[in-house]
Amino acid sequence: MPSPTPSELKKQLIALGLEIFRVQGNRVHLADRVRENLIMDGGVAAVASDPLAVRLVVRAQASHFAGDTPDQLFGRARSLAKASEARGYREVETTVVPVRDPGGGPTTLDTWYEVAYEKTVTAEELVAELRYALGVEKADGTG
């Protein structure tokens, strides 16, 4: 059976009670709420690929760890995913994300050091794995 398209996957996830943040390429990002009325970000996504996958993005914010090097910040982010690695998630990408002034100014307010992980899943495992990923702490704020 072929993998669903992102649009089909979005409809399936909504029907199963999950809230969608956005669709970006082949990824259907879930709304990850820190409080009931506030969407933090889309750090968890279902990936419409063959096979299906769950993507989880964890990060460390430079402003929380003044003086840390990029390697140390990526290490802090990776530490959040240790339990997920034991569950079958594998690192697939690192990204440095500048957080710009929302007013359009040239100022960079912060820099996020993100590490993305993915786990392949069957269609039957997808929703349970997405719910697990939503429960993972995604930002290291212990600085």
A tleap script that builds the chain and sets N, CA, C and O, in Angstrom:
source leaprc.protein.ff14SB
mol = sequence {
  NMET PRO SER PRO THR PRO SER GLU LEU LYS
  LYS GLN LEU ILE ALA LEU GLY LEU GLU ILE
  PHE ARG VAL GLN GLY ASN ARG VAL HIE LEU
  ALA ASP ARG VAL ARG GLU ASN LEU ILE MET
  ASP GLY GLY VAL ALA ALA VAL ALA SER ASP
  PRO LEU ALA VAL ARG LEU VAL VAL ARG ALA
  GLN ALA SER HIE PHE ALA GLY ASP THR PRO
  ASP GLN LEU PHE GLY ARG ALA ARG SER LEU
  ALA LYS ALA SER GLU ALA ARG GLY TYR ARG
  GLU VAL GLU THR THR VAL VAL PRO VAL ARG
  ASP PRO GLY GLY GLY PRO THR THR LEU ASP
  THR TRP TYR GLU VAL ALA TYR GLU LYS THR
  VAL THR ALA GLU GLU LEU VAL ALA GLU LEU
  ARG TYR ALA LEU GLY VAL GLU LYS ALA ASP
  GLY THR CGLY
}
set mol.1.N position { 0.856 -1.187 0.000 }
set mol.1.CA position { 0.000 0.000 0.000 }
set mol.1.C position { 0.892 1.237 0.000 }
set mol.1.O position { 1.798 1.343 0.826 }
set mol.2.N position { 0.649 2.170 -0.911 }
set mol.2.CA position { 1.488 3.374 -0.971 }
set mol.2.C position { 1.244 4.293 0.221 }
set mol.2.O position { 0.171 4.292 0.825 }
set mol.3.N position { 2.260 5.066 0.536 }
set mol.3.CA position { 2.170 6.027 1.632 }
set mol.3.C position { 1.155 7.112 1.278 }
set mol.3.O position { 1.035 7.483 0.110 }
set mol.4.N position { 0.425 7.626 2.267 }
set mol.4.CA position { -0.536 8.691 1.973 }
set mol.4.C position { 0.176 9.988 1.597 }
set mol.4.O position { 1.330 10.207 1.966 }
set mol.5.N position { -0.519 10.829 0.868 }
set mol.5.CA position { 0.007 12.159 0.557 }
set mol.5.C position { -0.065 12.987 1.832 }
set mol.5.O position { -0.781 12.620 2.764 }
set mol.6.N position { 0.669 14.101 1.888 }
set mol.6.CA position { 0.554 14.957 3.077 }
set mol.6.C position { -0.885 15.408 3.345 }
set mol.6.O position { -1.307 15.476 4.500 }
set mol.7.N position { -1.630 15.712 2.297 }
set mol.7.CA position { -3.018 16.143 2.471 }
set mol.7.C position { -3.876 15.014 3.044 }
set mol.7.O position { -4.689 15.245 3.938 }
set mol.8.N position { -3.697 13.804 2.534 }
set mol.8.CA position { -4.443 12.658 3.061 }
set mol.8.C position { -4.055 12.374 4.515 }
set mol.8.O position { -4.907 12.081 5.354 }
set mol.9.N position { -2.766 12.467 4.790 }
set mol.9.CA position { -2.283 12.219 6.148 }
set mol.9.C position { -2.850 13.251 7.119 }
set mol.9.O position { -3.244 12.907 8.233 }
set mol.10.N position { -2.891 14.517 6.698 }
set mol.10.CA position { -3.461 15.582 7.535 }
set mol.10.C position { -4.911 15.263 7.885 }
set mol.10.O position { -5.311 15.372 9.044 }
set mol.11.N position { -5.692 14.873 6.893 }
set mol.11.CA position { -7.100 14.553 7.128 }
set mol.11.C position { -7.241 13.375 8.093 }
set mol.11.O position { -8.105 13.389 8.969 }
set mol.12.N position { -6.392 12.354 7.933 }
set mol.12.CA position { -6.443 11.186 8.816 }
set mol.12.C position { -6.128 11.584 10.255 }
set mol.12.O position { -6.793 11.136 11.189 }
set mol.13.N position { -5.119 12.419 10.427 }
set mol.13.CA position { -4.713 12.824 11.775 }
set mol.13.C position { -5.774 13.690 12.450 }
set mol.13.O position { -6.020 13.547 13.648 }
set mol.14.N position { -6.395 14.575 11.698 }
set mol.14.CA position { -7.483 15.394 12.246 }
set mol.14.C position { -8.636 14.493 12.677 }
set mol.14.O position { -9.211 14.691 13.748 }
set mol.15.N position { -8.976 13.507 11.851 }
set mol.15.CA position { -10.065 12.585 12.174 }
set mol.15.C position { -9.762 11.782 13.438 }
set mol.15.O position { -10.680 11.342 14.130 }
set mol.16.N position { -8.483 11.590 13.738 }
set mol.16.CA position { -8.079 10.844 14.930 }
set mol.16.C position { -7.887 11.751 16.150 }
set mol.16.O position { -7.433 11.296 17.199 }
set mol.17.N position { -8.233 13.030 16.008 }
set mol.17.CA position { -8.229 13.932 17.148 }
set mol.17.C position { -6.949 14.721 17.368 }
set mol.17.O position { -6.791 15.353 18.413 }
set mol.18.N position { -6.032 14.699 16.408 }
set mol.18.CA position { -4.803 15.480 16.550 }
set mol.18.C position { -4.971 16.846 15.901 }
set mol.18.O position { -5.665 16.986 14.894 }
set mol.19.N position { -4.336 17.840 16.482 }
set mol.19.CA position { -4.434 19.204 15.972 }
set mol.19.C position { -3.228 19.510 15.085 }
set mol.19.O position { -2.085 19.268 15.474 }
set mol.20.N position { -3.489 20.039 13.904 }
set mol.20.CA position { -2.438 20.311 12.925 }
set mol.20.C position { -1.999 21.769 13.033 }
set mol.20.O position { -2.827 22.675 13.126 }
set mol.21.N position { -0.693 21.980 13.018 }
set mol.21.CA position { -0.099 23.313 13.037 }
set mol.21.C position { 0.076 23.820 11.605 }
set mol.21.O position { -0.337 24.932 11.275 }
set mol.22.N position { 0.697 22.986 10.754 }
set mol.22.CA position { 0.887 23.352 9.350 }
set mol.22.C position { 1.364 22.122 8.581 }
set mol.22.O position { 1.805 21.133 9.168 }
set mol.23.N position { 1.265 22.206 7.256 }
set mol.23.CA position { 1.835 21.201 6.367 }
set mol.23.C position { 2.966 21.880 5.627 }
set mol.23.O position { 2.788 22.948 5.040 }
set mol.24.N position { 4.121 21.259 5.658 }
set mol.24.CA position { 5.315 21.831 5.030 }
set mol.24.C position { 5.999 20.707 4.254 }
set mol.24.O position { 6.593 19.805 4.845 }
set mol.25.N position { 5.910 20.770 2.928 }
set mol.25.CA position { 6.472 19.695 2.113 }
set mol.25.C position { 5.763 18.398 2.421 }
set mol.25.O position { 4.535 18.326 2.356 }
set mol.26.N position { 6.530 17.362 2.760 }
set mol.26.CA position { 5.920 16.064 3.081 }
set mol.26.C position { 5.679 15.885 4.578 }
set mol.26.O position { 5.374 14.779 5.026 }
set mol.27.N position { 5.813 16.955 5.353 }
set mol.27.CA position { 5.646 16.894 6.810 }
set mol.27.C position { 4.336 17.542 7.246 }
set mol.27.O position { 3.998 18.648 6.825 }
set mol.28.N position { 3.618 16.835 8.090 }
set mol.28.CA position { 2.400 17.361 8.708 }
set mol.28.C position { 2.770 17.647 10.157 }
set mol.28.O position { 2.866 16.730 10.973 }
set mol.29.N position { 2.977 18.933 10.475 }
set mol.29.CA position { 3.405 19.345 11.813 }
set mol.29.C position { 2.200 19.435 12.736 }
set mol.29.O position { 1.165 19.999 12.381 }
set mol.30.N position { 2.354 18.871 13.920 }
set mol.30.CA position { 1.289 18.935 14.915 }
set mol.30.C position { 1.439 20.187 15.765 }
set mol.30.O position { 2.548 20.675 15.980 }
set mol.31.N position { 0.315 20.700 16.244 }
set mol.31.CA position { 0.335 21.833 17.170 }
set mol.31.C position { 0.820 21.318 18.508 }
set mol.31.O position { 0.249 20.382 19.068 }
set mol.32.N position { 1.863 21.924 19.014 }
set mol.32.CA position { 2.449 21.531 20.294 }
set mol.32.C position { 2.201 22.685 21.256 }
set mol.32.O position { 2.881 23.710 21.205 }
set mol.33.N position { 1.219 22.504 22.132 }
set mol.33.CA position { 0.770 23.596 22.999 }
set mol.33.C position { 1.464 23.563 24.346 }
set mol.33.O position { 1.544 22.519 24.993 }
set mol.34.N position { 1.971 24.729 24.768 }
set mol.34.CA position { 2.532 24.820 26.116 }
set mol.34.C position { 1.440 25.130 27.130 }
set mol.34.O position { 1.550 24.762 28.300 }
set mol.35.N position { 0.398 25.799 26.686 }
set mol.35.CA position { -0.823 26.019 27.458 }
set mol.35.C position { -1.975 25.822 26.484 }
set mol.35.O position { -1.774 25.777 25.270 }
set mol.36.N position { -3.171 25.705 27.018 }
set mol.36.CA position { -4.314 25.345 26.181 }
set mol.36.C position { -4.522 26.263 24.980 }
set mol.36.O position { -4.915 25.797 23.910 }
set mol.37.N position { -4.265 27.558 25.140 }
set mol.37.CA position { -4.554 28.471 24.036 }
set mol.37.C position { -3.295 28.990 23.332 }
set mol.37.O position { -3.382 29.934 22.547 }
set mol.38.N position { -2.148 28.404 23.594 }
set mol.38.CA position { -0.910 28.918 23.028 }
set mol.38.C position { -0.150 27.815 22.299 }
set mol.38.O position { 0.239 26.818 22.908 }
set mol.39.N position { 0.061 27.994 20.992 }
set mol.39.CA position { 0.851 27.047 20.221 }
set mol.39.C position { 2.309 27.451 20.357 }
set mol.39.O position { 2.681 28.575 20.019 }
set mol.40.N position { 3.130 26.539 20.849 }
set mol.40.CA position { 4.556 26.826 20.991 }
set mol.40.C position { 5.245 26.722 19.637 }
set mol.40.O position { 5.872 27.677 19.180 }
set mol.41.N position { 5.129 25.569 19.002 }
set mol.41.CA position { 5.725 25.375 17.681 }
set mol.41.C position { 5.275 24.039 17.131 }
set mol.41.O position { 4.456 23.345 17.734 }
set mol.42.N position { 5.815 23.691 15.987 }
set mol.42.CA position { 5.488 22.419 15.347 }
set mol.42.C position { 6.681 21.487 15.391 }
set mol.42.O position { 7.127 21.027 14.340 }
set mol.43.N position { 7.216 21.189 16.568 }
set mol.43.CA position { 8.411 20.361 16.699 }
set mol.43.C position { 8.174 18.875 16.515 }
set mol.43.O position { 9.118 18.087 16.575 }
set mol.44.N position { 6.924 18.477 16.291 }
set mol.44.CA position { 6.596 17.080 16.031 }
set mol.44.C position { 5.843 17.032 14.708 }
set mol.44.O position { 4.921 17.812 14.469 }
set mol.45.N position { 6.256 16.104 13.857 }
set mol.45.CA position { 5.595 15.990 12.550 }
set mol.45.C position { 5.469 14.536 12.140 }
set mol.45.O position { 6.312 13.699 12.462 }
set mol.46.N position { 4.396 14.259 11.423 }
set mol.46.CA position { 4.256 12.990 10.720 }
set mol.46.C position { 4.849 13.220 9.331 }
set mol.46.O position { 4.541 14.215 8.676 }
set mol.47.N position { 5.689 12.309 8.894 }
set mol.47.CA position { 6.343 12.455 7.596 }
set mol.47.C position { 5.687 11.485 6.621 }
set mol.47.O position { 5.736 10.268 6.800 }
set mol.48.N position { 5.067 12.054 5.580 }
set mol.48.CA position { 4.417 11.249 4.546 }
set mol.48.C position { 5.488 10.738 3.602 }
set mol.48.O position { 5.787 11.359 2.582 }
set mol.49.N position { 6.056 9.605 3.954 }
set mol.49.CA position { 7.100 8.993 3.136 }
set mol.49.C position { 6.848 7.497 3.129 }
set mol.49.O position { 5.915 7.013 3.770 }
set mol.50.N position { 7.667 6.781 2.416 }
set mol.50.CA position { 7.527 5.337 2.382 }
set mol.50.C position { 8.816 4.713 2.894 }
set mol.50.O position { 9.774 4.605 2.129 }
set mol.51.N position { 8.881 4.300 4.149 }
set mol.51.CA position { 7.782 4.167 5.110 }
set mol.51.C position { 7.466 5.483 5.812 }
set mol.51.O position { 8.217 6.454 5.722 }
set mol.52.N position { 6.335 5.489 6.515 }
set mol.52.CA position { 5.953 6.644 7.332 }
set mol.52.C position { 7.005 6.871 8.405 }
set mol.52.O position { 7.719 5.946 8.795 }
set mol.53.N position { 7.096 8.108 8.877 }
set mol.53.CA position { 8.044 8.414 9.947 }
set mol.53.C position { 7.458 9.476 10.860 }
set mol.53.O position { 6.554 10.223 10.484 }
set mol.54.N position { 7.994 9.520 12.061 }
set mol.54.CA position { 7.687 10.588 13.025 }
set mol.54.C position { 8.965 11.391 13.181 }
set mol.54.O position { 10.040 10.829 13.388 }
set mol.55.N position { 8.841 12.713 13.079 }
set mol.55.CA position { 9.984 13.620 13.219 }
set mol.55.C position { 9.815 14.404 14.509 }
set mol.55.O position { 8.727 14.887 14.823 }
set mol.56.N position { 10.910 14.521 15.253 }
set mol.56.CA position { 10.937 15.211 16.531 }
set mol.56.C position { 12.127 16.164 16.515 }
set mol.56.O position { 13.250 15.751 16.228 }
set mol.57.N position { 11.884 17.437 16.821 }
set mol.57.CA position { 12.959 18.435 16.838 }
set mol.57.C position { 13.122 18.948 18.268 }
set mol.57.O position { 12.163 19.402 18.893 }
set mol.58.N position { 14.354 18.867 18.772 }
set mol.58.CA position { 14.693 19.378 20.103 }
set mol.58.C position { 15.702 20.509 19.932 }
set mol.58.O position { 16.400 20.581 18.921 }
set mol.59.N position { 15.775 21.407 20.947 }
set mol.59.CA position { 16.665 22.555 20.771 }
set mol.59.C position { 17.194 23.067 22.099 }
set mol.59.O position { 16.643 22.811 23.169 }
set mol.60.N position { 18.289 23.803 21.975 }
set mol.60.CA position { 18.813 24.606 23.078 }
set mol.60.C position { 18.893 26.034 22.569 }
set mol.60.O position { 19.321 26.278 21.441 }
set mol.61.N position { 18.480 26.972 23.403 }
set mol.61.CA position { 18.488 28.382 23.030 }
set mol.61.C position { 19.752 29.036 23.577 }
set mol.61.O position { 20.049 28.934 24.768 }
set mol.62.N position { 20.487 29.703 22.707 }
set mol.62.CA position { 21.760 30.312 23.101 }
set mol.62.C position { 21.592 31.290 24.252 }
set mol.62.O position { 22.473 31.382 25.107 }
set mol.63.N position { 20.488 32.021 24.298 }
set mol.63.CA position { 20.289 33.019 25.352 }
set mol.63.C position { 20.195 32.389 26.742 }
set mol.63.O position { 20.430 33.064 27.744 }
set mol.64.N position { 19.858 31.113 26.808 }
set mol.64.CA position { 19.754 30.422 28.088 }
set mol.64.C position { 21.099 29.931 28.599 }
set mol.64.O position { 21.229 29.585 29.773 }
set mol.65.N position { 22.103 29.898 27.723 }
set mol.65.CA position { 23.403 29.326 28.075 }
set mol.65.C position { 24.528 30.224 27.577 }
set mol.65.O position { 25.321 29.830 26.722 }
set mol.66.N position { 24.587 31.427 28.119 }
set mol.66.CA position { 25.609 32.394 27.707 }
set mol.66.C position { 26.994 31.771 27.843 }
set mol.66.O position { 27.331 31.196 28.878 }
set mol.67.N position { 27.777 31.892 26.801 }
set mol.67.CA position { 29.148 31.384 26.822 }
set mol.67.C position { 29.305 29.972 26.285 }
set mol.67.O position { 30.430 29.536 26.039 }
set mol.68.N position { 28.207 29.242 26.096 }
set mol.68.CA position { 28.313 27.899 25.528 }
set mol.68.C position { 28.667 27.980 24.047 }
set mol.68.O position { 28.221 28.882 23.339 }
set mol.69.N position { 29.461 27.037 23.598 }
set mol.69.CA position { 29.819 26.950 22.177 }
set mol.69.C position { 28.673 26.276 21.415 }
set mol.69.O position { 27.813 25.641 22.024 }
set mol.70.N position { 28.662 26.411 20.096 }
set mol.70.CA position { 27.641 25.689 19.321 }
set mol.70.C position { 27.642 24.184 19.608 }
set mol.70.O position { 26.575 23.578 19.713 }
set mol.71.N position { 28.823 23.576 19.737 }
set mol.71.CA position { 28.872 22.136 20.038 }
set mol.71.C position { 28.213 21.826 21.381 }
set mol.71.O position { 27.504 20.828 21.511 }
set mol.72.N position { 28.442 22.672 22.370 }
set mol.72.CA position { 27.816 22.468 23.675 }
set mol.72.C position { 26.299 22.633 23.592 }
set mol.72.O position { 25.552 21.887 24.226 }
set mol.73.N position { 25.850 23.607 22.810 }
set mol.73.CA position { 24.413 23.831 22.662 }
set mol.73.C position { 23.747 22.661 21.937 }
set mol.73.O position { 22.668 22.222 22.336 }
set mol.74.N position { 24.376 22.155 20.879 }
set mol.74.CA position { 23.828 20.965 20.215 }
set mol.74.C position { 23.813 19.785 21.185 }
set mol.74.O position { 22.878 18.984 21.170 }
set mol.75.N position { 24.837 19.673 22.024 }
set mol.75.CA position { 24.883 18.613 23.032 }
set mol.75.C position { 23.734 18.716 24.016 }
set mol.75.O position { 23.148 17.703 24.398 }
set mol.76.N position { 23.409 19.933 24.430 }
set mol.76.CA position { 22.279 20.138 25.335 }
set mol.76.C position { 20.975 19.691 24.672 }
set mol.76.O position { 20.137 19.043 25.299 }
set mol.77.N position { 20.819 20.047 23.401 }
set mol.77.CA position { 19.616 19.625 22.677 }
set mol.77.C position { 19.571 18.097 22.573 }
set mol.77.O position { 18.531 17.484 22.813 }
set mol.78.N position { 20.696 17.496 22.218 }
set mol.78.CA position { 20.736 16.028 22.085 }
set mol.78.C position { 20.388 15.329 23.394 }
set mol.78.O position { 19.793 14.251 23.386 }
set mol.79.N position { 20.755 15.937 24.511 }
set mol.79.CA position { 20.473 15.287 25.802 }
set mol.79.C position { 18.972 15.135 26.026 }
set mol.79.O position { 18.544 14.229 26.742 }
set mol.80.N position { 18.168 16.009 25.425 }
set mol.80.CA position { 16.713 15.908 25.552 }
set mol.80.C position { 16.156 14.676 24.838 }
set mol.80.O position { 15.072 14.197 25.172 }
set mol.81.N position { 16.895 14.168 23.862 }
set mol.81.CA position { 16.393 13.063 23.038 }
set mol.81.C position { 16.982 11.710 23.415 }
set mol.81.O position { 16.761 10.730 22.703 }
set mol.82.N position { 17.725 11.630 24.515 }
set mol.82.CA position { 18.352 10.354 24.897 }
set mol.82.C position { 17.329 9.222 24.996 }
set mol.82.O position { 17.537 8.152 24.424 }
set mol.83.N position { 16.244 9.444 25.704 }
set mol.83.CA position { 15.228 8.398 25.846 }
set mol.83.C position { 14.597 8.061 24.498 }
set mol.83.O position { 14.224 6.913 24.256 }
set mol.84.N position { 14.477 9.050 23.629 }
set mol.84.CA position { 13.890 8.820 22.310 }
set mol.84.C position { 14.826 7.987 21.429 }
set mol.84.O position { 14.367 7.172 20.630 }
set mol.85.N position { 16.125 8.191 21.576 }
set mol.85.CA position { 17.077 7.364 20.825 }
set mol.85.C position { 16.916 5.902 21.217 }
set mol.85.O position { 16.956 5.021 20.358 }
set mol.86.N position { 16.736 5.639 22.499 }
set mol.86.CA position { 16.545 4.268 22.971 }
set mol.86.C position { 15.244 3.681 22.414 }
set mol.86.O position { 15.095 2.462 22.333 }
set mol.87.N position { 14.321 4.539 22.038 }
set mol.87.CA position { 13.029 4.122 21.491 }
set mol.87.C position { 13.085 3.926 19.973 }
set mol.87.O position { 12.110 3.479 19.369 }
set mol.88.N position { 14.223 4.260 19.357 }
set mol.88.CA position { 14.369 4.034 17.918 }
set mol.88.C position { 14.519 5.288 17.072 }
set mol.88.O position { 14.623 5.191 15.849 }
set mol.89.N position { 14.532 6.461 17.690 }
set mol.89.CA position { 14.730 7.695 16.938 }
set mol.89.C position { 16.204 7.839 16.586 }
set mol.89.O position { 17.079 7.514 17.389 }
set mol.90.N position { 16.471 8.327 15.378 }
set mol.90.CA position { 17.839 8.540 14.911 }
set mol.90.C position { 18.009 9.989 14.459 }
set mol.90.O position { 17.124 10.562 13.824 }
set mol.91.N position { 19.157 10.566 14.795 }
set mol.91.CA position { 19.445 11.941 14.395 }
set mol.91.C position { 19.551 12.020 12.875 }
set mol.91.O position { 20.237 11.214 12.247 }
set mol.92.N position { 18.860 13.010 12.291 }
set mol.92.CA position { 18.870 13.167 10.833 }
set mol.92.C position { 19.357 14.543 10.373 }
set mol.92.O position { 19.700 14.714 9.203 }
set mol.93.N position { 19.391 15.535 11.287 }
set mol.93.CA position { 19.731 16.888 10.839 }
set mol.93.C position { 20.018 17.788 12.038 }
set mol.93.O position { 19.428 17.628 13.106 }
set mol.94.N position { 20.926 18.730 11.846 }
set mol.94.CA position { 21.120 19.812 12.815 }
set mol.94.C position { 20.927 21.133 12.075 }
set mol.94.O position { 21.248 21.256 10.893 }
set mol.95.N position { 20.399 22.107 12.795 }
set mol.95.CA position { 20.121 23.411 12.194 }
set mol.95.C position { 20.368 24.510 13.218 }
set mol.95.O position { 20.037 24.366 14.395 }
set mol.96.N position { 20.955 25.610 12.753 }
set mol.96.CA position { 21.089 26.816 13.572 }
set mol.96.C position { 20.027 27.786 13.073 }
set mol.96.O position { 20.017 28.163 11.902 }
set mol.97.N position { 19.132 28.187 13.977 }
set mol.97.CA position { 17.987 29.018 13.595 }
set mol.97.C position { 18.070 30.368 14.299 }
set mol.97.O position { 17.882 30.440 15.514 }
set mol.98.N position { 18.349 31.440 13.554 }
set mol.98.CA position { 18.306 32.766 14.177 }
set mol.98.C position { 16.852 33.184 14.411 }
set mol.98.O position { 16.005 33.023 13.532 }
set mol.99.N position { 16.574 33.714 15.586 }
set mol.99.CA position { 15.239 34.201 15.909 }
set mol.99.C position { 15.274 35.711 15.730 }
set mol.99.O position { 15.865 36.432 16.534 }
set mol.100.N position { 14.645 36.170 14.681 }
set mol.100.CA position { 14.675 37.584 14.305 }
set mol.100.C position { 13.606 38.395 15.032 }
set mol.100.O position { 12.621 37.855 15.537 }
set mol.101.N position { 13.827 39.678 15.070 }
set mol.101.CA position { 12.875 40.628 15.631 }
set mol.101.C position { 11.562 40.519 14.856 }
set mol.101.O position { 11.557 40.718 13.642 }
set mol.102.N position { 10.438 40.205 15.531 }
set mol.102.CA position { 9.171 40.067 14.811 }
set mol.102.C position { 8.676 41.380 14.216 }
set mol.102.O position { 7.794 41.377 13.357 }
set mol.103.N position { 9.234 42.495 14.665 }
set mol.103.CA position { 8.855 43.792 14.107 }
set mol.103.C position { 9.538 44.094 12.785 }
set mol.103.O position { 9.320 45.151 12.194 }
set mol.104.N position { 10.368 43.160 12.320 }
set mol.104.CA position { 11.009 43.341 11.028 }
set mol.104.C position { 12.361 44.019 11.090 }
set mol.104.O position { 12.992 44.234 10.055 }
set mol.105.N position { 12.812 44.354 12.267 }
set mol.105.CA position { 14.113 44.997 12.405 }
set mol.105.C position { 15.249 44.022 12.151 }
set mol.105.O position { 15.025 42.820 12.011 }
set mol.106.N position { 16.463 44.539 12.091 }
set mol.106.CA position { 17.615 43.687 11.783 }
set mol.106.C position { 18.140 42.889 12.978 }
set mol.106.O position { 19.083 42.111 12.834 }
set mol.107.N position { 17.550 43.073 14.134 }
set mol.107.CA position { 18.052 42.460 15.352 }
set mol.107.C position { 17.747 40.964 15.409 }
set mol.107.O position { 16.644 40.532 15.077 }
set mol.108.N position { 18.741 40.183 15.833 }
set mol.108.CA position { 18.536 38.766 16.138 }
set mol.108.C position { 18.336 38.667 17.648 }
set mol.108.O position { 19.222 39.024 18.425 }
set mol.109.N position { 17.174 38.183 18.051 }
set mol.109.CA position { 16.821 38.126 19.464 }
set mol.109.C position { 17.447 36.924 20.176 }
set mol.109.O position { 17.760 36.995 21.365 }
set mol.110.N position { 17.624 35.848 19.461 }
set mol.110.CA position { 18.158 34.615 20.041 }
set mol.110.C position { 18.611 33.729 18.895 }
set mol.110.O position { 18.373 34.038 17.727 }
set mol.111.N position { 19.261 32.635 19.231 }
set mol.111.CA position { 19.639 31.626 18.243 }
set mol.111.C position { 19.315 30.265 18.839 }
set mol.111.O position { 19.696 29.957 19.968 }
set mol.112.N position { 18.606 29.458 18.060 }
set mol.112.CA position { 18.247 28.125 18.489 }
set mol.112.C position { 19.174 27.128 17.815 }
set mol.112.O position { 19.459 27.246 16.623 }
set mol.113.N position { 19.641 26.155 18.566 }
set mol.113.CA position { 20.456 25.063 18.052 }
set mol.113.C position { 19.579 23.817 18.081 }
set mol.113.O position { 19.346 23.228 19.136 }
set mol.114.N position { 19.097 23.427 16.905 }
set mol.114.CA position { 18.107 22.363 16.802 }
set mol.114.C position { 18.716 21.063 16.274 }
set mol.114.O position { 19.598 21.064 15.416 }
set mol.115.N position { 18.215 19.967 16.815 }
set mol.115.CA position { 18.591 18.635 16.348 }
set mol.115.C position { 17.300 17.898 16.021 }
set mol.115.O position { 16.414 17.782 16.867 }
set mol.116.N position { 17.194 17.398 14.788 }
set mol.116.CA position { 16.007 16.664 14.348 }
set mol.116.C position { 16.275 15.167 14.387 }
set mol.116.O position { 17.350 14.698 14.012 }
set mol.117.N position { 15.281 14.438 14.844 }
set mol.117.CA position { 15.317 12.978 14.922 }
set mol.117.C position { 14.118 12.431 14.176 }
set mol.117.O position { 13.067 13.070 14.119 }
set mol.118.N position { 14.275 11.243 13.601 }
set mol.118.CA position { 13.150 10.573 12.960 }
set mol.118.C position { 13.130 9.097 13.332 }
set mol.118.O position { 14.162 8.482 13.602 }
set mol.119.N position { 11.921 8.554 13.337 }
set mol.119.CA position { 11.703 7.126 13.575 }
set mol.119.C position { 10.702 6.635 12.545 }
set mol.119.O position { 9.636 7.229 12.389 }
set mol.120.N position { 11.026 5.568 11.845 }
set mol.120.CA position { 10.061 4.989 10.909 }
set mol.120.C position { 9.024 4.206 11.702 }
set mol.120.O position { 9.332 3.572 12.711 }
set mol.121.N position { 7.793 4.265 11.221 }
set mol.121.CA position { 6.675 3.619 11.906 }
set mol.121.C position { 5.733 3.004 10.880 }
set mol.121.O position { 5.751 3.358 9.701 }
set mol.122.N position { 4.922 2.086 11.352 }
set mol.122.CA position { 3.839 1.562 10.520 }
set mol.122.C position { 2.640 2.498 10.679 }
set mol.122.O position { 2.618 3.343 11.574 }
set mol.123.N position { 1.661 2.343 9.816 }
set mol.123.CA position { 0.446 3.152 9.916 }
set mol.123.C position { -0.238 2.926 11.261 }
set mol.123.O position { -0.822 3.846 11.834 }
set mol.124.N position { -0.160 1.695 11.757 }
set mol.124.CA position { -0.803 1.368 13.034 }
set mol.124.C position { -0.069 2.002 14.216 }
set mol.124.O position { -0.697 2.286 15.236 }
set mol.125.N position { 1.213 2.226 14.109 }
set mol.125.CA position { 2.010 2.802 15.191 }
set mol.125.C position { 2.014 4.334 15.191 }
set mol.125.O position { 2.372 4.955 16.193 }
set mol.126.N position { 1.618 4.938 14.075 }
set mol.126.CA position { 1.814 6.373 13.863 }
set mol.126.C position { 1.227 7.241 14.975 }
set mol.126.O position { 1.950 8.057 15.546 }
set mol.127.N position { -0.031 7.097 15.295 }
set mol.127.CA position { -0.678 7.998 16.255 }
set mol.127.C position { -0.069 7.846 17.645 }
set mol.127.O position { 0.181 8.844 18.322 }
set mol.128.N position { 0.171 6.622 18.074 }
set mol.128.CA position { 0.779 6.417 19.398 }
set mol.128.C position { 2.166 7.050 19.445 }
set mol.128.O position { 2.551 7.631 20.460 }
set mol.129.N position { 2.910 6.940 18.363 }
set mol.129.CA position { 4.263 7.507 18.348 }
set mol.129.C position { 4.209 9.031 18.300 }
set mol.129.O position { 5.047 9.691 18.915 }
set mol.130.N position { 3.253 9.598 17.591 }
set mol.130.CA position { 3.086 11.058 17.585 }
set mol.130.C position { 2.731 11.559 18.982 }
set mol.130.O position { 3.243 12.590 19.419 }
set mol.131.N position { 1.871 10.846 19.677 }
set mol.131.CA position { 1.500 11.237 21.043 }
set mol.131.C position { 2.719 11.155 21.967 }
set mol.131.O position { 2.908 12.020 22.821 }
set mol.132.N position { 3.541 10.125 21.799 }
set mol.132.CA position { 4.780 10.034 22.580 }
set mol.132.C position { 5.646 11.269 22.309 }
set mol.132.O position { 6.109 11.921 23.245 }
set mol.133.N position { 5.864 11.588 21.034 }
set mol.133.CA position { 6.749 12.697 20.658 }
set mol.133.C position { 6.226 14.032 21.185 }
set mol.133.O position { 7.014 14.898 21.563 }
set mol.134.N position { 4.906 14.204 21.212 }
set mol.134.CA position { 4.343 15.437 21.768 }
set mol.134.C position { 4.686 15.587 23.246 }
set mol.134.O position { 4.778 16.704 23.754 }
set mol.135.N position { 4.876 14.465 23.935 }
set mol.135.CA position { 5.185 14.510 25.366 }
set mol.135.C position { 6.653 14.719 25.696 }
set mol.135.O position { 6.999 14.907 26.863 }
set mol.136.N position { 7.520 14.689 24.696 }
set mol.136.CA position { 8.960 14.864 24.935 }
set mol.136.C position { 9.265 16.339 25.161 }
set mol.136.O position { 8.764 17.197 24.435 }
set mol.137.N position { 10.087 16.637 26.167 }
set mol.137.CA position { 10.562 18.013 26.390 }
set mol.137.C position { 11.429 18.393 25.192 }
set mol.137.O position { 12.374 17.680 24.856 }
set mol.138.N position { 11.109 19.511 24.550 }
set mol.138.CA position { 11.782 19.859 23.304 }
set mol.138.C position { 12.761 21.016 23.405 }
set mol.138.O position { 13.527 21.252 22.471 }
set mol.139.N position { 12.754 21.741 24.512 }
set mol.139.CA position { 13.665 22.877 24.657 }
set mol.139.C position { 14.368 22.801 25.993 }
set mol.139.O position { 13.730 22.673 27.038 }
set mol.140.N position { 15.700 22.881 25.953 }
set mol.140.CA position { 16.481 22.864 27.178 }
set mol.140.C position { 16.468 24.273 27.764 }
set mol.140.O position { 17.076 25.191 27.212 }
set mol.141.N position { 15.791 24.431 28.853 }
set mol.141.CA position { 15.687 25.740 29.482 }
set mol.141.C position { 16.273 25.764 30.875 }
set mol.141.O position { 15.807 26.518 31.729 }
set mol.142.N position { 17.285 24.955 31.118 }
set mol.142.CA position { 17.854 24.855 32.473 }
set mol.142.C position { 19.004 25.803 32.708 }
set mol.142.O position { 19.701 25.704 33.718 }
set mol.143.N position { 19.211 26.734 31.772 }
set mol.143.CA position { 20.344 27.646 31.917 }
set mol.143.C position { 20.075 28.778 32.866 }
set mol.143.O position { 20.945 29.622 33.083 }
savepdb mol mol.pdb
quit
